Amino acid sequence: MNVKQLRILSDDILNGHFLGYNQVFDRFANAHTNSYPPHNIVRTGDNTLDIEFAIAGFLPEEVAVTVENAVLSVTAEQSEPSDKDYLHCGISKRGFTKQFSLAEYWEIETAEFSNGILTISVKQEIPEAKKPKTIKIEYKS
């Protein structure tokens, strides 16, 4: 998905009702500058998305997911060099760090590693006091 498609997606999700909230999608889109490991960003609901990383070959204990100062970091390091004598090595297992800036009110819900795919679920939790509300208009004669 390119930046233009992501912007259209963000406009579709937010329907233009929340000013400034499109920044989170721009931040995710800008993370594509480093393509390793390959990843997807999937809309799963109005205020939820999943980030899927293809990290086949890594063990769960070699992968760390952290959030600090509104920055999601996914890091992986190979714990031991392989003692295999590869004739061809097409599955990359080099270490990496991938970072995403989280906009206000976006929180990590879960991180799950299954069948070589790390899925991180992200949700926007806007406090009640910050949600749009209708103000009753009083009429005086």
HELIX and SHEET records of a PDB file:
HELIX    1   1 VAL A    3  LEU A   14  1                                  12    
HELIX    2   2 GLN A   23  ASN A   30  1                                   8    
HELIX    3   3 ALA A   31  THR A   33  5                                   3    
HELIX    4   4 PRO A   60  GLU A   62  5                                   3    
HELIX    5   5 GLU A  128  LYS A  130  5                                   3    
SHEET    1   A 4 HIS A  39  GLY A  45  0                                        
SHEET    2   A 4 THR A  48  ALA A  54 -1                                        
SHEET    3   A 4 ILE A 117  GLN A 124 -1                                        
SHEET    4   A 4 TRP A 106  SER A 114 -1                                        
SHEET    1   B 3 VAL A  63  GLU A  68  0                                        
SHEET    2   B 3 VAL A  71  ALA A  76 -1                                        
SHEET    3   B 3 PHE A  96  SER A 101 -1                                        
END                                                                             
